[in-house]
Amino acid sequence: RIHHCLGNHARAGSCYRIAMDGRFGQRDQNGQVQNHPIYCRIMYNLGLVLCETGRHREALEAFHFCVKLCDSLHEDEVVASILQHVGTTFSVEYGRSGEALKCFKAALRMRRRLL
């Protein structure tokens, strides 16, 4: 995360990908990385780095993966933040205001539940 904060997006993206490859994670008997809340945060941060470097399609893919993972772990705060970023990407980068509005409304519903 320090590379991300310092604006070294390429290095940050590499670090997030290494972490998601499971080099720092637990693996199950099939060799798959187990679901863990830290992976929600890693994928969220990777999506942010991809957005900040103009790689919006890849960012949406990272966010989509993250939402599925976070939903299974009940990480609603992270999902709400992701939906907000996805909505912004749909609106600003793709001009898809209808889809953006759906994301923003879903994020608001989640935020209200968290209060």
Z-matrix of the N, CA and C atoms (Angstrom, degrees):
N
C 1 1.441
C 2 1.529 1 110.61
N 3 1.302 2 117.64 1 -27.18
C 4 1.467 3 120.20 2 -179.17
C 5 1.524 4 110.88 3 -61.93
N 6 1.342 5 117.35 4 -38.92
C 7 1.470 6 120.30 5 178.70
C 8 1.527 7 110.19 6 -63.75
N 9 1.320 8 115.83 7 -39.30
C 10 1.459 9 121.13 8 179.24
C 11 1.526 10 109.36 9 -62.86
N 12 1.317 11 116.67 10 -48.36
C 13 1.472 12 121.40 11 -179.56
C 14 1.528 13 111.96 12 -61.97
N 15 1.312 14 116.62 13 -33.29
C 16 1.461 15 120.93 14 -179.34
C 17 1.527 16 113.08 15 -84.06
N 18 1.340 17 116.05 16 -2.14
C 19 1.457 18 119.79 17 178.27
C 20 1.512 19 114.60 18 86.30
N 21 1.324 20 117.76 19 7.13
C 22 1.461 21 121.54 20 177.02
C 23 1.532 22 108.07 21 -87.83
N 24 1.341 23 114.93 22 76.59
C 25 1.456 24 120.79 23 -172.09
C 26 1.521 25 113.30 24 -66.29
N 27 1.304 26 117.83 25 -37.08
C 28 1.468 27 119.90 26 -179.92
C 29 1.522 28 110.53 27 -62.38
N 30 1.324 29 116.12 28 -46.51
C 31 1.475 30 120.76 29 179.63
C 32 1.527 31 110.67 30 -66.55
N 33 1.321 32 116.63 31 -40.72
C 34 1.467 33 120.22 32 178.49
C 35 1.520 34 110.67 33 -61.42
N 36 1.327 35 116.58 34 -45.68
C 37 1.464 36 120.09 35 178.98
C 38 1.515 37 112.14 36 -59.75
N 39 1.328 38 115.99 37 -41.72
C 40 1.471 39 120.10 38 177.58
C 41 1.524 40 111.57 39 -62.01
N 42 1.317 41 116.36 40 -43.67
C 43 1.473 42 120.38 41 179.99
C 44 1.521 43 111.22 42 -63.95
N 45 1.330 44 117.04 43 -42.50
C 46 1.462 45 120.01 44 179.20
C 47 1.529 46 110.77 45 -63.97
N 48 1.333 47 116.27 46 -40.28
C 49 1.475 48 119.39 47 179.44
C 50 1.535 49 110.94 48 -65.98
N 51 1.320 50 117.27 49 -41.36
C 52 1.469 51 120.62 50 177.75
C 53 1.520 52 109.75 51 -59.27
N 54 1.322 53 116.40 52 -45.12
C 55 1.468 54 120.06 53 179.78
C 56 1.521 55 110.89 54 -62.74
N 57 1.326 56 117.65 55 -40.19
C 58 1.466 57 120.33 56 -179.66
C 59 1.524 58 112.50 57 -72.40
N 60 1.308 59 116.97 58 -23.37
C 61 1.464 60 119.44 59 176.87
C 62 1.516 61 111.40 60 -67.74
N 63 1.318 62 116.33 61 -5.58
C 64 1.450 63 120.27 62 176.77
C 65 1.509 64 114.56 63 89.04
N 66 1.311 65 116.88 64 8.39
C 67 1.462 66 118.89 65 179.58
C 68 1.521 67 111.02 66 -63.95
N 69 1.333 68 115.57 67 -23.33
C 70 1.461 69 119.79 68 178.71
C 71 1.520 70 111.59 69 -113.80
N 72 1.327 71 118.04 70 7.76
C 73 1.459 72 121.11 71 -174.46
C 74 1.514 73 113.47 72 -112.98
N 75 1.310 74 114.59 73 166.46
C 76 1.455 75 122.25 74 175.74
C 77 1.525 76 108.58 75 -79.41
N 78 1.322 77 116.05 76 146.00
C 79 1.467 78 120.32 77 176.56
C 80 1.518 79 109.34 78 -119.03
N 81 1.345 80 114.97 79 147.23
C 82 1.456 81 118.88 80 177.10
C 83 1.525 82 109.82 81 -84.97
N 84 1.334 83 117.21 82 -174.57
C 85 1.466 84 120.41 83 -176.25
C 86 1.530 85 113.14 84 -65.46
N 87 1.337 86 117.97 85 -17.88
C 88 1.464 87 121.93 86 177.98
C 89 1.529 88 112.32 87 -93.47
N 90 1.323 89 116.59 88 2.07
C 91 1.454 90 120.16 89 179.22
C 92 1.515 91 114.42 90 84.61
N 93 1.348 92 117.29 91 5.53
C 94 1.458 93 121.04 92 179.58
C 95 1.520 94 109.88 93 -86.16
N 96 1.324 95 115.24 94 144.75
C 97 1.458 96 120.01 95 177.15
C 98 1.524 97 108.36 96 -68.15
N 99 1.317 98 116.41 97 131.22
C 100 1.458 99 121.14 98 179.81
C 101 1.517 100 110.51 99 -76.10
N 102 1.345 101 114.35 100 149.92
C 103 1.464 102 119.10 101 175.11
C 104 1.516 103 109.41 102 -64.02
N 105 1.289 104 115.16 103 132.82
C 106 1.458 105 120.76 104 178.56
C 107 1.525 106 107.03 105 -150.98
N 108 1.330 107 117.70 106 141.10
C 109 1.474 108 119.14 107 -178.18
C 110 1.523 109 114.43 108 -54.04
N 111 1.314 110 118.41 109 -29.94
C 112 1.473 111 119.38 110 -178.92
C 113 1.534 112 110.97 111 -63.60
N 114 1.343 113 117.11 112 -30.29
C 115 1.460 114 119.42 113 179.41
C 116 1.524 115 111.38 114 -68.92
N 117 1.329 116 117.02 115 -29.86
C 118 1.475 117 119.83 116 174.14
C 119 1.520 118 109.39 117 -60.09
N 120 1.311 119 115.97 118 -47.26
C 121 1.470 120 120.73 119 -178.82
C 122 1.525 121 111.65 120 -66.33
N 123 1.320 122 116.51 121 -39.01
C 124 1.468 123 120.19 122 179.79
C 125 1.525 124 110.27 123 -63.42
N 126 1.337 125 116.83 124 -47.56
C 127 1.464 126 119.53 125 -179.02
C 128 1.522 127 111.28 126 -67.16
N 129 1.313 128 116.80 127 -35.19
C 130 1.463 129 121.07 128 176.18
C 131 1.530 130 109.59 129 -60.63
N 132 1.322 131 116.52 130 -48.70
C 133 1.465 132 121.03 131 -179.96
C 134 1.525 133 111.55 132 -64.79
N 135 1.333 134 117.58 133 -38.51
C 136 1.461 135 120.50 134 176.38
C 137 1.528 136 110.09 135 -61.50
N 138 1.330 137 116.96 136 -43.21
C 139 1.463 138 120.63 137 177.19
C 140 1.516 139 112.04 138 -59.93
N 141 1.334 140 116.24 139 -40.77
C 142 1.466 141 119.99 140 177.82
C 143 1.521 142 111.53 141 -62.59
N 144 1.336 143 116.43 142 -44.73
C 145 1.473 144 120.48 143 179.33
C 146 1.525 145 109.80 144 -61.30
N 147 1.310 146 117.04 145 -43.39
C 148 1.464 147 120.26 146 179.75
C 149 1.530 148 111.18 147 -63.17
N 150 1.336 149 117.20 148 -40.81
C 151 1.474 150 120.49 149 175.79
C 152 1.523 151 111.02 150 -61.17
N 153 1.326 152 115.58 151 -46.35
C 154 1.461 153 120.66 152 -176.11
C 155 1.525 154 112.33 153 -66.37
N 156 1.323 155 117.14 154 -20.40
C 157 1.465 156 120.12 155 179.02
C 158 1.531 157 111.70 156 -103.25
N 159 1.340 158 116.45 157 12.35
C 160 1.456 159 120.53 158 175.34
C 161 1.515 160 115.16 159 79.21
N 162 1.305 161 117.61 160 11.06
C 163 1.475 162 120.99 161 -179.50
C 164 1.534 163 108.46 162 -98.03
N 165 1.330 164 115.02 163 67.04
C 166 1.454 165 122.25 164 -169.35
C 167 1.520 166 113.68 165 -68.74
N 168 1.311 167 117.99 166 -37.61
C 169 1.457 168 119.83 167 178.56
C 170 1.518 169 110.50 168 -62.33
N 171 1.333 170 116.44 169 -44.93
C 172 1.470 171 120.77 170 177.92
C 173 1.525 172 110.85 171 -65.77
N 174 1.326 173 116.10 172 -35.82
C 175 1.464 174 119.77 173 178.19
C 176 1.520 175 110.35 174 -63.17
N 177 1.332 176 116.57 175 -43.79
C 178 1.462 177 119.83 176 178.46
C 179 1.525 178 111.23 177 -61.61
N 180 1.323 179 117.14 178 -38.09
C 181 1.470 180 120.60 179 176.71
C 182 1.528 181 110.86 180 -63.92
N 183 1.331 182 116.75 181 -43.49
C 184 1.465 183 120.61 182 178.68
C 185 1.526 184 110.29 183 -63.81
N 186 1.335 185 116.83 184 -43.16
C 187 1.456 186 120.37 185 179.09
C 188 1.531 187 111.27 186 -64.38
N 189 1.333 188 116.56 187 -39.71
C 190 1.472 189 120.31 188 179.21
C 191 1.533 190 110.18 189 -61.80
N 192 1.318 191 116.52 190 -46.31
C 193 1.463 192 120.96 191 177.43
C 194 1.529 193 110.11 192 -60.38
N 195 1.309 194 115.25 193 -42.52
C 196 1.462 195 121.39 194 -178.39
C 197 1.530 196 111.11 195 -63.54
N 198 1.323 197 117.49 196 -42.40
C 199 1.467 198 120.39 197 179.56
C 200 1.526 199 110.19 198 -61.09
N 201 1.326 200 116.99 199 -44.15
C 202 1.469 201 119.32 200 178.77
C 203 1.519 202 110.74 201 -61.36
N 204 1.302 203 117.24 202 -45.28
C 205 1.461 204 121.91 203 -179.18
C 206 1.525 205 110.94 204 -65.44
N 207 1.324 206 116.80 205 -46.39
C 208 1.465 207 120.85 206 -177.80
C 209 1.519 208 112.13 207 -67.95
N 210 1.334 209 117.21 208 -35.96
C 211 1.465 210 120.06 209 176.51
C 212 1.521 211 110.86 210 -58.81
N 213 1.324 212 116.04 211 -42.73
C 214 1.464 213 119.46 212 -178.06
C 215 1.524 214 111.84 213 -68.23
N 216 1.331 215 116.78 214 -21.49
C 217 1.461 216 121.49 215 -179.47
C 218 1.530 217 112.54 216 -104.69
N 219 1.346 218 115.92 217 4.34
C 220 1.463 219 122.15 218 179.22
C 221 1.533 220 112.24 219 59.14
N 222 1.324 221 115.71 220 40.41
C 223 1.472 222 122.36 221 177.02
C 224 1.533 223 108.17 222 -92.95
N 225 1.326 224 116.03 223 68.39
C 226 1.463 225 121.26 224 -173.55
C 227 1.519 226 113.70 225 -64.32
N 228 1.312 227 118.05 226 -33.81
C 229 1.469 228 120.64 227 -179.97
C 230 1.530 229 110.46 228 -63.35
N 231 1.332 230 116.18 229 -41.85
C 232 1.468 231 120.39 230 179.01
C 233 1.519 232 109.96 231 -67.46
N 234 1.338 233 117.27 232 -42.92
C 235 1.462 234 120.84 233 -179.81
C 236 1.527 235 110.30 234 -61.07
N 237 1.315 236 117.59 235 -42.19
C 238 1.469 237 120.52 236 179.00
C 239 1.529 238 110.74 237 -61.41
N 240 1.320 239 117.25 238 -41.63
C 241 1.474 240 120.56 239 177.73
C 242 1.523 241 111.12 240 -64.91
N 243 1.316 242 116.34 241 -40.65
C 244 1.467 243 120.36 242 178.97
C 245 1.524 244 110.11 243 -62.37
N 246 1.325 245 116.54 244 -46.55
C 247 1.466 246 119.89 245 -179.57
C 248 1.527 247 110.80 246 -59.20
N 249 1.302 248 116.67 247 -37.14
C 250 1.460 249 120.45 248 177.22
C 251 1.534 250 110.61 249 -62.96
N 252 1.335 251 117.48 250 -44.90
C 253 1.469 252 120.80 251 179.44
C 254 1.528 253 111.72 252 -68.58
N 255 1.314 254 116.84 253 -38.03
C 256 1.469 255 120.08 254 177.68
C 257 1.528 256 109.18 255 -64.09
N 258 1.322 257 116.85 256 -43.26
C 259 1.463 258 120.16 257 177.70
C 260 1.511 259 112.05 258 -59.53
N 261 1.321 260 116.40 259 -43.73
C 262 1.463 261 120.49 260 178.39
C 263 1.527 262 110.84 261 -62.76
N 264 1.323 263 116.57 262 -42.46
C 265 1.467 264 120.39 263 179.15
C 266 1.523 265 110.92 264 -63.27
N 267 1.344 266 116.90 265 -45.86
C 268 1.464 267 119.81 266 177.77
C 269 1.527 268 111.15 267 -59.05
N 270 1.313 269 116.26 268 -42.31
C 271 1.458 270 120.85 269 -176.30
C 272 1.523 271 112.52 270 -72.61
N 273 1.326 272 116.22 271 -55.55
C 274 1.461 273 121.12 272 -172.37
C 275 1.525 274 112.30 273 -75.69
N 276 1.307 275 116.66 274 -47.54
C 277 1.469 276 120.10 275 -172.27
C 278 1.528 277 114.05 276 -85.70
N 279 1.342 278 116.78 277 -30.62
C 280 1.457 279 119.51 278 -174.19
C 281 1.525 280 113.64 279 -117.66
N 282 1.335 281 118.11 280 -6.82
C 283 1.456 282 120.88 281 179.51
C 284 1.523 283 113.61 282 64.89
N 285 1.306 284 117.08 283 25.11
C 286 1.469 285 121.90 284 -177.41
C 287 1.534 286 108.44 285 -99.97
N 288 1.327 287 114.97 286 74.91
C 289 1.463 288 120.66 287 -172.60
C 290 1.521 289 113.09 288 -66.16
N 291 1.318 290 118.37 289 -31.72
C 292 1.466 291 120.78 290 178.60
C 293 1.518 292 111.73 291 -63.20
N 294 1.320 293 116.33 292 -45.86
C 295 1.465 294 120.55 293 178.38
C 296 1.523 295 111.03 294 -69.12
N 297 1.327 296 115.64 295 -36.19
C 298 1.466 297 119.82 296 178.06
C 299 1.525 298 110.25 297 -62.41
N 300 1.325 299 116.38 298 -44.14
C 301 1.460 300 120.85 299 -179.42
C 302 1.530 301 110.96 300 -60.94
N 303 1.318 302 117.39 301 -41.26
C 304 1.472 303 120.97 302 177.55
C 305 1.529 304 110.74 303 -60.12
N 306 1.317 305 116.22 304 -42.90
C 307 1.469 306 120.33 305 179.24
C 308 1.524 307 111.25 306 -64.26
N 309 1.329 308 115.93 307 -44.79
C 310 1.467 309 119.47 308 -179.31
C 311 1.533 310 111.22 309 -63.41
N 312 1.339 311 117.12 310 -41.33
C 313 1.467 312 120.45 311 179.21
C 314 1.529 313 110.99 312 -64.82
N 315 1.327 314 116.34 313 -41.73
C 316 1.473 315 119.89 314 178.68
C 317 1.526 316 110.39 315 -64.24
N 318 1.327 317 117.26 316 -40.13
C 319 1.466 318 121.06 317 178.54
C 320 1.529 319 110.42 318 -63.63
N 321 1.323 320 116.84 319 -41.60
C 322 1.466 321 120.42 320 178.50
C 323 1.526 322 111.43 321 -63.64
N 324 1.339 323 116.41 322 -42.62
C 325 1.471 324 119.06 323 177.86
C 326 1.521 325 110.83 324 -59.92
N 327 1.315 326 116.34 325 -42.82
C 328 1.465 327 119.76 326 179.90
C 329 1.523 328 110.76 327 -65.54
N 330 1.306 329 117.46 328 -43.51
C 331 1.460 330 121.17 329 179.94
C 332 1.530 331 111.41 330 -60.69
N 333 1.325 332 115.58 331 -41.01
C 334 1.479 333 119.74 332 179.03
C 335 1.518 334 110.90 333 -63.08
N 336 1.335 335 117.03 334 -39.60
C 337 1.472 336 120.70 335 178.31
C 338 1.513 337 111.49 336 -64.62
N 339 1.335 338 116.95 337 -31.09
C 340 1.454 339 120.80 338 -177.96
C 341 1.525 340 112.97 339 -76.32
N 342 1.330 341 117.09 340 -19.48
C 343 1.475 342 120.11 341 -177.89
C 344 1.504 343 112.10 342 -73.71
